[in-house]
């Protein structure tokens, strides 16, 4: 395994962290509704929420590490590893946010893990 694989690992972790930060922030701001005033208030609240802003910063940094990955690996190898972020986010959602992870989601997560393992061995 290349020593540059760390770029992929950091990208995956930061990508997952950015999603979780933005979810925590939007939970503070509120839910979207089909109302112009509500959407404007939601967007303004999101733009000013520290967790969402931090999530966007972390996502931007993860794009930088992803670019470093792409400088060392084929895109067909590096990009699919981002799917592991789905696994991290789903596990966090289940264990820390009380979200439902039913059998269908578990099967999907297992498929992602299997596919990533197969890809990593290529």
C-alpha positions in Angstrom: 0.0 0.0 0.0 1.3 3.4 -1.0 2.3 5.8 1.8 0.1 8.4 -0.1 -3.0 6.3 0.7 -3.2 8.5 3.8 -4.6 11.2 1.6 -7.5 9.0 0.8 -8.1 8.1 4.4 -8.0 11.8 5.5 -10.4 12.7 2.7 -12.9 10.0 3.8 -12.8 11.0 7.4 -13.0 14.7 6.7 -15.8 14.2 4.2 -17.8 12.2 6.8 -17.0 14.8 9.5 -18.2 17.7 7.3 -21.6 15.9 6.7 -22.0 15.3 10.4 -21.2 18.9 11.3 -23.6 20.2 8.8 -26.3 17.9 10.0 -25.8 19.0 13.6 -25.9 22.6 12.4 -29.1 22.3 10.3 -30.8 20.5 13.3 -30.2 23.7 15.2 -31.5 25.9 12.3 -34.7 24.0 11.4 -36.4 22.0 8.7 -36.9 23.1 5.1 -40.4 23.9 4.0 -42.0 24.9 0.7 -42.4 28.5 1.6 -40.2 31.4 0.2 -39.9 33.1 3.6 -39.1 29.9 5.4 -36.4 28.9 2.8 -34.8 32.4 3.0 -34.8 32.2 6.8 -33.3 28.7 6.7 -30.6 29.7 4.3 -29.7 32.8 6.3 -29.7 30.7 9.5 -27.5 28.1 7.8 -25.1 30.7 6.5 -24.7 32.0 10.1 -24.6 28.7 11.9 -21.0 27.9 13.2 -21.4 24.2 12.8 -22.5 24.5 9.2 -19.7 27.0 8.4 -17.2 24.6 10.1 -18.7 21.7 8.1 -18.2 23.7 4.9 -14.6 24.5 5.8 -13.9 20.9 6.6 -15.5 19.8 3.3 -13.3 22.3 1.4 -10.2 21.0 3.1 -11.3 17.4 2.3 -11.5 18.5 -1.4 -7.8 19.6 -1.1 -6.8 16.2 0.3 -8.9 14.6 -2.4 -6.9 16.5 -5.0 -3.7 15.3 -3.4 -5.1 11.7 -3.7 -5.9 12.3 -7.4 -2.4 13.4 -8.0 -1.1 10.0 -6.8 -3.9 7.5 -7.8 -6.2 6.9 -10.6 -9.6 8.5 -10.1 -11.2 5.1 -10.7 -9.3 3.9 -7.6 -9.4 6.9 -5.3 -12.9 8.2 -5.8 -14.8 5.1 -4.8 -13.2 5.1 -1.4 -15.3 8.2 -0.6 -18.2 5.7 -0.3 -16.7 4.7 3.1 -17.9 8.1 4.3 -21.4 6.8 3.9 -20.6 3.9 6.3 -19.1 6.3 8.9 -22.1 8.7 8.7 -24.6 5.9 8.9 -22.9 4.4 11.9 -22.7 7.8 13.6 -26.3 8.5 12.8 -27.3 5.2 14.4 -25.2 5.3 17.5 -25.2 9.0 18.3 -28.2 10.6 16.6 -30.7 7.8 17.1 -31.4 7.4 13.4 -33.0 4.3 12.1 -30.7 1.9 10.3 -32.9 -0.9 9.0 -32.0 -4.2 7.3 -32.1 -2.6 3.9 -29.6 0.1 4.9 -27.3 -2.5 6.6 -27.3 -4.6 3.3 -26.4 -1.4 1.4 -23.6 -0.6 3.9 -22.3 -4.2 3.6 -22.3 -3.9 -0.2 -20.3 -0.6 0.0 -17.8 -2.2 2.3 -17.5 -5.3 0.1 -17.1 -3.2 -3.0 -14.4 -1.0 -1.4 -12.5 -4.1 -0.2 -12.6 -5.5 -3.7 -11.5 -2.2 -5.2 -8.6 -1.8 -2.6 -7.2 -5.2 -3.7 -7.1 -4.2 -7.4 
